[in-house]
Amino acid sequence: MKSLRLLTLSFAISLWELSLPVGAADQEAFDEVLAAAIAAQEKAASVSGEWRDVGKFLEEAQKLAQSGDFETAIALAKKAEDQCHRGYEQMTSQAGKVGLEPFLQ
């Protein structure tokens, strides 16, 4: 069941990426992707599922966007968003199955 959800999520992300017009890498496109990534980050953090490098990816994506490299910035923000979705899924699928270590509570 878990792999089916991940496959569905990956498929949905792929379809969304295909819907972007070629050459759409600009500030507006980056802002949309960044907003989605931040929302996913907050959702993952709400269940303690934010993965270690997400914050680094988002900071680097913002620096890249400021320098005008929107394509790389968008790709990095999407990577962060994907990790947030996976972290959320990981924590919610594991909830109640095993006891969390005290430092994770």
DOLOLO-147763 format. One record per residue (C-alpha): residue number from 1; z, y negated, x. Coordinates in nm, 2 decimals. Layout:
N
NUM;Z;Y;X
...
//
This chain:
105
1;0.00;0.00;0.00
2;0.09;-0.24;0.28
3;-0.24;-0.18;0.46
4;-0.43;-0.24;0.13
5;-0.25;-0.58;0.09
6;-0.34;-0.67;0.45
7;-0.69;-0.57;0.41
8;-0.72;-0.77;0.09
9;-0.57;-1.07;0.26
10;-0.80;-1.04;0.56
11;-1.10;-1.01;0.32
12;-0.99;-1.32;0.13
13;-0.96;-1.52;0.45
14;-1.30;-1.40;0.57
15;-1.46;-1.51;0.24
16;-1.29;-1.85;0.26
17;-1.42;-1.89;0.62
18;-1.77;-1.81;0.50
19;-1.75;-2.07;0.23
20;-1.71;-2.35;0.49
21;-2.04;-2.52;0.55
22;-2.18;-2.49;0.90
23;-2.07;-2.79;1.10
24;-1.77;-2.86;0.88
25;-1.54;-2.89;1.18
26;-1.41;-3.24;1.13
27;-1.08;-3.41;1.07
28;-1.09;-3.35;0.70
29;-1.15;-2.98;0.74
30;-0.88;-2.96;1.00
31;-0.63;-3.14;0.78
32;-0.70;-2.89;0.50
33;-0.65;-2.59;0.73
34;-0.34;-2.74;0.89
35;-0.18;-2.81;0.55
36;-0.24;-2.44;0.45
37;-0.10;-2.32;0.78
38;0.22;-2.54;0.74
39;0.26;-2.42;0.38
40;0.23;-2.06;0.50
41;0.48;-2.13;0.78
42;0.74;-2.27;0.54
43;0.69;-1.96;0.32
44;0.73;-1.72;0.61
45;1.04;-1.92;0.74
46;1.20;-1.89;0.39
47;1.24;-1.52;0.45
48;1.30;-1.54;0.82
49;0.95;-1.41;0.88
50;0.80;-1.68;1.10
51;0.66;-1.52;1.41
52;0.74;-1.66;1.76
53;0.42;-1.84;1.85
54;0.33;-2.00;1.52
55;0.49;-2.34;1.61
56;0.31;-2.34;1.95
57;-0.02;-2.26;1.78
58;0.02;-2.55;1.54
59;0.12;-2.80;1.81
60;-0.17;-2.70;2.02
61;-0.41;-2.72;1.72
62;-0.29;-3.07;1.65
63;-0.35;-3.17;2.02
64;-0.70;-3.02;2.01
65;-0.78;-3.21;1.69
66;-0.66;-3.53;1.84
67;-0.90;-3.48;2.13
68;-1.18;-3.41;1.89
69;-1.22;-3.03;1.94
70;-1.20;-2.95;1.57
71;-1.36;-2.61;1.59
72;-1.10;-2.47;1.82
73;-0.82;-2.66;1.64
74;-0.92;-2.50;1.31
75;-0.95;-2.15;1.46
76;-0.60;-2.19;1.61
77;-0.45;-2.32;1.28
78;-0.61;-2.03;1.09
79;-0.46;-1.79;1.35
80;-0.11;-1.95;1.29
81;-0.16;-1.92;0.91
82;-0.26;-1.56;0.94
83;0.05;-1.48;1.14
84;0.26;-1.65;0.88
85;0.11;-1.44;0.60
86;0.17;-1.13;0.81
87;0.53;-1.23;0.89
88;0.61;-1.30;0.53
89;0.45;-0.97;0.43
90;0.64;-0.79;0.70
91;0.98;-0.93;0.60
92;0.93;-0.88;0.23
93;0.80;-0.53;0.27
94;1.10;-0.44;0.49
95;1.37;-0.60;0.28
96;1.63;-0.35;0.17
97;1.47;-0.07;0.37
98;1.68;-0.11;0.68
99;1.98;-0.32;0.76
100;1.91;-0.64;0.94
101;2.08;-0.70;1.27
102;2.36;-0.96;1.23
103;2.17;-1.22;1.44
104;1.88;-1.20;1.19
105;2.09;-1.27;0.88
//
